[in-house]
Every structure is written in C-alpha cells, then in structure tokens.
Amino acid sequence: NDITGETPASFEPSLDYVVVKVPKFVFEKFPGADPTLTTTMKSVGEVMAIGRSFPEALQKALRSLEDAESPFSWSTHVSTSDKADLLARAAVPGERRLNTVLAAIRAGAGLTELAEATGIDPWFLDQIVALDELAREVAAADSLSPDLLRAAKRYGFSDAQLAGIRGLSEDEVRAARHARGIRPVYKTVDTCAAEFAANTPYHYSSYDEETEVAPRNRPAVLILGAGPNRIGQGIEFDYSCVHACTALSAAGFDTVMVNCNPETVSTDYDTSDRLYFEPLTTEDVLEVVHAEAQAGPVAGVLVQLGGQTPLGLAQRLADAGVPIAGTPPEAIHLAEERGGFGALLADAGLPAPRHGTASSFEGAKRIADEIGYPVLVRPSYVLGGRGMEIAHDEAALRDYIALATRISAEHPVLVDEFLAGAVEIDVDALYDGEELFLGGVLEHIEEAGVHSGDSACTLPPISLSRTEIARLRASTEALASRIGVRGLINIQFALARGVPFVLEVNPRASRTVPFVAKATAVPLAAAAARIAVGARIAELRAEGVLPPLGDAGTPSFVAVKEAVLPWNRFRDEHGLGVDTLLGPEMRSTGEVMGIDIDFGGAFAKAQTAAGLGLPGKGRVLVSVGDPLVRGALAPLKALADLGFELLAAPGFAELLRRNGVQAGTFAENPGAQAQLVHDRDVDLVVSIPAGPVGQLAGREVRAAAAARGVPCLTTVPGLIAAVQAVQAAADRDFTVRPLQELHASGITPDQGGATP
C-alpha cells in the first residue's frame, strides 16, 4: 500500500473520514436543453471533498463547485405555504435538488414526505435536517460563542455562510474565528484509520484537535489548481499544474498542491510533495497557507496555471499578506479592467475593437449606434452567468439587456465592435521581465464570432506571413512588458483588414498551452513555473528547458486542435437535439489533436478523434445564407468533384447548377429536411446561416444532425477545411509515427526571433 508504506494491498481499508463527490453541471450553456437528470450523463465535471462527517464533507463539496447558488443558504425567506411546491420540485432530479430539499425542510416538510417525494434515503435527509437545525441555532443565538462557532465549522459551514445567517461580512466572521483561535487542523488520508502511520502527505481539513502537517526545511510553493472541470476550464490547466510540480520539485522547492477535482493528475497523492484536497475559496486557501507557513518557509503561491479560478482569488490572497509568485495581482487586474487596459493599448500603439461599457439599455444602445451593428455583448462579471452574444440589431440588444439581470454600475455590460470575417489568432508566450519567448502562434479555422475554445486551430499557422508573425510577436512583447507579466501570457488577436486587433489578454496559462507544448516539444508550463519563482529565460535556455536560441521552432508537420462538443448529451423537453451552431459562448468540453504532413490530413485525423469522422462519399444536405454563397461555391464544387451527391433547396440548387455544380433538391420545409437526417438519408450536413433569421430556420436540421451523429458544418472556413480533409483521406493511406520520433527530426529551430 503506497499510502502507508507498510500494509499489503490485501489489507482491509478502515476509514476515519467521509468522502463526498458532487457533479458539475453547465445547463446555462445549452439554452433549451432539458435539465432533468436521467440515465443520460449530463455533468461535465465533478468535485470531491473529505471530512470527518457527512455534513462537513457535503458542505465542503458544495462550495467546491464554485457556483454561488450551490452551497446551502439560509438567507432567503421560505414560508410554510411554499411546502407543496417545493416538494413537487424536489421530486424531479435536477442540478440543485439538494438545495430544494433544504428549502422544503425549512418550509416544514418532514422526513417521511420528503423521502416519499424524492426517493432519497431518510438517513441523508436527516443529515440535511441536522444542518438546518444548527443554522437556526446560529441565527437565534445572541452571539457566536466559541462553542457554537466551532460546532458550525465542524458541520462544514463556511465563513460566508455564517456571515449570511448572522448578517455580517465574511471578513468579520473570519476575524472573530481567528480571535478565538478556531482554525482547522489537517488530517492525513491513511486508509487504515490511524492504525498505521501514513507516509504520504495527503491532507484534508477538519475542525479537530491535532494537526498532522509535518514540519519541512525546503521553501514551499503552493500551486492552486482549477477546481471542477467545466466548459471554459478543464484538464488543460491540470496539465500545467502537474508540470509545475515536477519542475519546481527538481529546482529544490517543496511543491504543495491545492485542488478539489478527483479527475485530475494533480490530485494524485504522489504528484506533489504535499496535497491538500480542499475547496478553492479564499477561506480554504488562506487556512492552507497558514498551515504551511507554520510548517516551514513559503516561497509563494502560484495562481497563473489553474485558469480563472485561482486568478479570481489572487487579489484577496495578496490583501491578506500572501506572497503571490509570478505575475502580480495588479497586473492580472490590469489585463481585465477595461479602462486601464485601454490606456495601456493606446500607450503601446496597439489597435483594439471599439468598445464601451453600459449599465442600462439606453447606454448600450448609444454605444452600439456609435460603433454600428452587429456588436458583441457580454457581462463584465465572473463566468457562470449569462454569456456572450452577438446582437445584430437593436431588438436583439434589448432582449440581451432584459435577460442580463445583474446589470448595474458595479456589473456593467461590455459592448464591443464585432469584426466580421476576421481571422482569429492565439499567441502563447513566456516573459521574464526582460526577454520574451514566443511559444506558438495558432491560427483559428473558424472566423471571428466563434469562441476560441470551440474553434479548431492549427500550428504552424497556414496563412500568416513572416512579417505578420513578427508583428504579432512585437505586439505580444509590448503587452507583456507593460502589464508586468512574469510567466505565461496568452493573447487573442483578430486579423481584419490586414491589422491585428487585440481582443483579449490572459496573463496566465491558456487552454492551448498543452497543445503548443506537444506540437513544439517545449515545456511551456514547466518553464513558466520556474520563471514565477525567479528564473530567467536565459537561465532556462542554458539548462536545456528552452531552445538555446530564438523562439520555439516550427514543426515540419501540421498539428490541428479540434474541440469536442457534447451535443449528443443534451435534448430539449421533446427529446430533440440542441442547435449545434457555434458562437461566442463556449460549449466544448474537451479537445483532440491531429498531426500529419499537411493541414488536410491533420484536420481529417482531428475530426475522427473528436468523434465526427468525415465521410468519404455519400449525400450532402446543403443550405447556405445568401451573403455567404460566394465563399461556399468553390468548396461545394470540390465536394461534388469528389463524388458527393449534393441536395439543396430548389433556388440554391439552381444557383449551384449555374456554377457547374450538379445538385438535387429537397423540400423547403425544415421539418422535411430534418426528417432526411433522422432517416439517415444524408451523410453530411452543411448548414451555414447568415443572420438571426437564417440561424432560426436551420436549427431543426442541425439539431437532427446532433441527435443522429451526422457531421454538421456550420461555417464557410469549416467547410473549406473539411473538403481538404476529405481530399487528403482519399489521396493517401495514413501511417503512424511516435510523437517522440517526430520531435527528434521534425522541428526547425527558429533563430530569428519569429516563428516562420
């Protein structure tokens, strides 16, 4: 047994802790999808929490979900008249069912009727009743006595929950707790209930008596993970955290991992020198930092490798006196604060789309009228609320504002110029305060308007010149130096009218870092971790971590990253699929990578890996919006030349025939077209709408394609790439080579400071 180092694997486990796993759902990303939980898996991730009792572990797990509505709350009013409605709602399995159960308990529901309505075992329901009883005691008490406060903490109540119950601030509760000496201790996971000593420092918090955190001599770096996998933040950040553990441990630091996601490698007990299985909240991280500071020197807390979650904690940790390694919180805030970042861009002479912020529809309308429609609108507050949309006219803008219920002066809506037809570009780089190392320039296949996480992209870029790449590099260096980056930086550009507009700057690891590292054989995350604790790029070159000269080299092969989209998991209330049209709201749950000697072959492999293998022959149902027809004619003709049979509406079929492309016809009725897909009479769907009306008209066909697993192309660039992929598959037999072999012979060193 690796945990104890003494007992054999046959030793019967005897646990003195309770573990709770809770799924993570993102139904808000799929409007119209049925949120009822069934035998079809609908979660995109999960969290895990460890405690000395079930209520403690459950409460820790719920706050690990990083959703303001997931933890139990007693701040809203519940009446006994609500009981029947709450019981009816609790009877339907859904995302926040346990919260509804608590509300029903508060409304007077008893264990028997709750068990009958929900089918949940009465033992679990009784645990929630116990939480409610303690919450009522906390609310009714004259003051938070040490005994009552300690009891609440042993039941997993967070400082924020207690603050809500008592009408205080979270900081006031924390100060009262610390003043009374009430802090968590950390127990070790040992699987033998302390009968044998555990050799692995794998900890969880509890409000018990004795801590098991051992003293240490080497300086420690605490690495904050990404929390639960969800759309926009997934396993790519775990990759970066694991590489940081390996690199920093080899450099003489003790690595301390803090995360709550059981699906990750970072939460394996032997990845880091110490592991804390804890929620990623300000309260929980501050307590881990305190425990480690008691054990030995702390070199810093690394927040830039775990995605948005640790970045959101950075400023509050710094305000509490925690040393932040690498890019400071002020620089992180500068990249996200619209006014200061705009001034920074102006100082650097870098263009950005015209934009503005508004706290009302009237303000948003003024900005949109000045910029011109369409505009990209999105909330300024943290991810998880209403996402981004493209408003094509005033009516769409009004609808968006009406649904953005949190809009206020503190939480304005951002209104940006939409650069239609632009080529989006991702740049990943390292900066140490003096020198920039360009890791990779990725060209998106989908045009601007599709979220970068959903768009396929290619490395090296297939249409950018040396001059354009050199300009992107110079822009990246200018931004990194002015922001104050120490480590990784990701910048998204839109190349429109020959000008690279700056769309977004992320002073952290991005979701493309693992892809770039695998394509170029440069360990960007490991290098970033070293830079965060003081290493220079020149030093990393000398050690062989980075190439001795220039930037990352150019592969002699092409690598394509493709998004994996969970269309088949979601249906509406009628059992129909959801619309597969891509937009500014990210929906992918993962990604795959295809490598070949050219773009077509790499794209074909990526599509197959993503579960949407393109057909080599068959029937294609085609629908293209009028403004996009010109760009679609050539690839559609190429499909016909490859032997595909095209089917189109009568008017479009006639247009295709005038351009030398033979096409059959189908009925104008969308329901009849969708039926062709349901009957599997077509092998490929090309549904490329133009504008809101076209998007609505093609929804039924795209949903049918998602339900039946028929490949569906929704953009002209995607259609062009698919044609190249089909051609490549027809022209050659694919061979297999190990990635190590490709890297050994297939990277051209770049000694000129710009990727060719």
Secondary structure, DSSP 8 states (H G I E B T S, - for coil): -TTTSSS-TTS----SSEEEEEEE--GGGSTT------SS----EEEEEEESSHHHHHHHHHHHT--TTSS----S---GGGHHHHHHHHTS--TTHHHHHHHHHHTT--HHHHHHHH---HHHHHHHHHHHHHHHHHHHSSS--HHHHHHHHHTT--HHHHHHHHT--HHHHHHHHHHTT---EEEE--SSTTSS---S-EEEEES-S-------SS-EEEEE---S-BTTB-HHHHHHHHHHHHHHHHTT-EEEEEE--TTSSTTSTTTSSEEEE---SHHHHHHHHHHHHHHS-EEEEE-SSSTHHHHHHHHHHHHTT--EESS-HHHHHHHH-HHHHHHHHHHHT-----EEEESSHHHHHHHHHHH-SSEEEEESS-TTSS--EEE-SHHHHHHHHHH-TT-SSSS-EEEEE--TT-EEEEEEEEE-SS-EEEEEEEEEEEETTS-TTTS-EEES-SS--HHHHHHHHHHHHHHHHHHT--EEEEEEEEEETTEEEEEEEESS--TTHHHHHHHHT--HHHHHHHHHTT--HHHHHHHTSS-SSSS--EESSEEEEEEE--GGG-B-TTS-B------SS----EEEEEEESSHHHHHHHHHHHTT----SSSEEEEEE-GGGHHHHHHHHHHHHHTT-EEEE-HHHHHHHHHTT--EEE--S-HHHHHHHHHTT--SEEEEE--HHHHHHHTHHHHHHHHHHT--EE-SHHHHHHHHHHHHHHHH-------HHHHHHHSEE---SSS--
